[in-house]
């Protein structure tokens, strides 16, 4: 099952010129989103983070890695 998910994400992202990630409060807690971002970065695809005003995303509250 996981191979099918990885294949679907890889095919969808791999054929893209860029991946746009809307930064909302919980976007990076979604495993599929993380897999898409990883796949894009692994394939040298531009990742464009977009902050959505009023979404509740607080950059100051994000812990440093």
CNS distance restraints for C-alpha pairs under 8 A (distance, minus, plus):
assign (resid   1 and name CA) (resid   5 and name CA) 6.64 0.50 0.50
assign (resid   2 and name CA) (resid   6 and name CA) 6.16 0.50 0.50
assign (resid   3 and name CA) (resid   7 and name CA) 6.01 0.50 0.50
assign (resid   4 and name CA) (resid   8 and name CA) 6.09 0.50 0.50
assign (resid   5 and name CA) (resid   9 and name CA) 6.21 0.50 0.50
assign (resid   6 and name CA) (resid  10 and name CA) 5.93 0.50 0.50
assign (resid   6 and name CA) (resid  35 and name CA) 7.81 0.50 0.50
assign (resid   7 and name CA) (resid  11 and name CA) 5.98 0.50 0.50
assign (resid   8 and name CA) (resid  12 and name CA) 6.14 0.50 0.50
assign (resid   9 and name CA) (resid  13 and name CA) 6.01 0.50 0.50
assign (resid   9 and name CA) (resid  32 and name CA) 7.95 0.50 0.50
assign (resid   9 and name CA) (resid  35 and name CA) 7.38 0.50 0.50
assign (resid   9 and name CA) (resid  36 and name CA) 6.12 0.50 0.50
assign (resid   9 and name CA) (resid  39 and name CA) 7.70 0.50 0.50
assign (resid  10 and name CA) (resid  14 and name CA) 5.53 0.50 0.50
assign (resid  10 and name CA) (resid  36 and name CA) 7.37 0.50 0.50
assign (resid  10 and name CA) (resid  39 and name CA) 6.22 0.50 0.50
assign (resid  11 and name CA) (resid  15 and name CA) 6.34 0.50 0.50
assign (resid  12 and name CA) (resid  16 and name CA) 6.95 0.50 0.50
assign (resid  13 and name CA) (resid  19 and name CA) 7.20 0.50 0.50
assign (resid  13 and name CA) (resid  36 and name CA) 6.61 0.50 0.50
assign (resid  13 and name CA) (resid  39 and name CA) 6.89 0.50 0.50
assign (resid  13 and name CA) (resid  40 and name CA) 6.11 0.50 0.50
assign (resid  14 and name CA) (resid  39 and name CA) 7.50 0.50 0.50
assign (resid  14 and name CA) (resid  40 and name CA) 6.79 0.50 0.50
assign (resid  14 and name CA) (resid  43 and name CA) 6.77 0.50 0.50
assign (resid  14 and name CA) (resid  45 and name CA) 7.64 0.50 0.50
assign (resid  16 and name CA) (resid  45 and name CA) 7.41 0.50 0.50
assign (resid  17 and name CA) (resid  45 and name CA) 6.29 0.50 0.50
assign (resid  17 and name CA) (resid  46 and name CA) 6.98 0.50 0.50
assign (resid  18 and name CA) (resid  40 and name CA) 7.81 0.50 0.50
assign (resid  18 and name CA) (resid  45 and name CA) 5.55 0.50 0.50
assign (resid  18 and name CA) (resid  46 and name CA) 4.70 0.50 0.50
assign (resid  18 and name CA) (resid  47 and name CA) 5.78 0.50 0.50
assign (resid  18 and name CA) (resid  48 and name CA) 7.09 0.50 0.50
assign (resid  19 and name CA) (resid  37 and name CA) 7.45 0.50 0.50
assign (resid  19 and name CA) (resid  40 and name CA) 6.90 0.50 0.50
assign (resid  19 and name CA) (resid  45 and name CA) 7.13 0.50 0.50
assign (resid  19 and name CA) (resid  46 and name CA) 6.24 0.50 0.50
assign (resid  19 and name CA) (resid  47 and name CA) 4.77 0.50 0.50
assign (resid  19 and name CA) (resid  48 and name CA) 6.05 0.50 0.50
assign (resid  20 and name CA) (resid  47 and name CA) 5.93 0.50 0.50
assign (resid  20 and name CA) (resid  48 and name CA) 4.70 0.50 0.50
assign (resid  20 and name CA) (resid  49 and name CA) 5.92 0.50 0.50
assign (resid  20 and name CA) (resid  50 and name CA) 6.98 0.50 0.50
assign (resid  21 and name CA) (resid  47 and name CA) 7.18 0.50 0.50
assign (resid  21 and name CA) (resid  48 and name CA) 6.07 0.50 0.50
assign (resid  21 and name CA) (resid  49 and name CA) 4.78 0.50 0.50
assign (resid  21 and name CA) (resid  50 and name CA) 5.99 0.50 0.50
assign (resid  22 and name CA) (resid  27 and name CA) 7.44 0.50 0.50
assign (resid  22 and name CA) (resid  49 and name CA) 6.07 0.50 0.50
assign (resid  22 and name CA) (resid  50 and name CA) 4.88 0.50 0.50
assign (resid  22 and name CA) (resid  51 and name CA) 6.14 0.50 0.50
assign (resid  22 and name CA) (resid  52 and name CA) 6.59 0.50 0.50
assign (resid  23 and name CA) (resid  27 and name CA) 6.23 0.50 0.50
assign (resid  23 and name CA) (resid  28 and name CA) 7.99 0.50 0.50
assign (resid  23 and name CA) (resid  49 and name CA) 6.47 0.50 0.50
assign (resid  23 and name CA) (resid  50 and name CA) 5.74 0.50 0.50
assign (resid  23 and name CA) (resid  51 and name CA) 4.99 0.50 0.50
assign (resid  23 and name CA) (resid  52 and name CA) 6.20 0.50 0.50
assign (resid  23 and name CA) (resid  55 and name CA) 7.92 0.50 0.50
assign (resid  23 and name CA) (resid  57 and name CA) 6.62 0.50 0.50
assign (resid  24 and name CA) (resid  51 and name CA) 7.29 0.50 0.50
assign (resid  24 and name CA) (resid  52 and name CA) 6.64 0.50 0.50
assign (resid  24 and name CA) (resid  55 and name CA) 5.48 0.50 0.50
assign (resid  24 and name CA) (resid  56 and name CA) 6.55 0.50 0.50
assign (resid  24 and name CA) (resid  57 and name CA) 5.16 0.50 0.50
assign (resid  25 and name CA) (resid  55 and name CA) 6.63 0.50 0.50
assign (resid  25 and name CA) (resid  56 and name CA) 5.48 0.50 0.50
assign (resid  25 and name CA) (resid  57 and name CA) 4.42 0.50 0.50
assign (resid  25 and name CA) (resid  58 and name CA) 7.45 0.50 0.50
assign (resid  26 and name CA) (resid  30 and name CA) 7.16 0.50 0.50
assign (resid  27 and name CA) (resid  33 and name CA) 7.00 0.50 0.50
assign (resid  28 and name CA) (resid  33 and name CA) 6.52 0.50 0.50
assign (resid  28 and name CA) (resid  34 and name CA) 6.31 0.50 0.50
assign (resid  29 and name CA) (resid  33 and name CA) 7.88 0.50 0.50
assign (resid  29 and name CA) (resid  34 and name CA) 7.67 0.50 0.50
assign (resid  30 and name CA) (resid  34 and name CA) 6.46 0.50 0.50
assign (resid  31 and name CA) (resid  35 and name CA) 6.15 0.50 0.50
assign (resid  32 and name CA) (resid  36 and name CA) 6.15 0.50 0.50
assign (resid  33 and name CA) (resid  37 and name CA) 6.19 0.50 0.50
assign (resid  34 and name CA) (resid  38 and name CA) 6.05 0.50 0.50
assign (resid  35 and name CA) (resid  39 and name CA) 5.99 0.50 0.50
assign (resid  36 and name CA) (resid  40 and name CA) 6.10 0.50 0.50
assign (resid  37 and name CA) (resid  41 and name CA) 6.19 0.50 0.50
assign (resid  37 and name CA) (resid  47 and name CA) 7.13 0.50 0.50
assign (resid  38 and name CA) (resid  42 and name CA) 5.96 0.50 0.50
assign (resid  39 and name CA) (resid  43 and name CA) 6.15 0.50 0.50
assign (resid  40 and name CA) (resid  44 and name CA) 6.19 0.50 0.50
assign (resid  40 and name CA) (resid  45 and name CA) 4.83 0.50 0.50
assign (resid  40 and name CA) (resid  46 and name CA) 6.99 0.50 0.50
assign (resid  40 and name CA) (resid  47 and name CA) 6.90 0.50 0.50
assign (resid  41 and name CA) (resid  45 and name CA) 5.70 0.50 0.50
assign (resid  41 and name CA) (resid  46 and name CA) 7.14 0.50 0.50
assign (resid  41 and name CA) (resid  47 and name CA) 7.20 0.50 0.50
assign (resid  51 and name CA) (resid  57 and name CA) 7.76 0.50 0.50
assign (resid  52 and name CA) (resid  57 and name CA) 7.79 0.50 0.50
assign (resid  58 and name CA) (resid  62 and name CA) 6.88 0.50 0.50
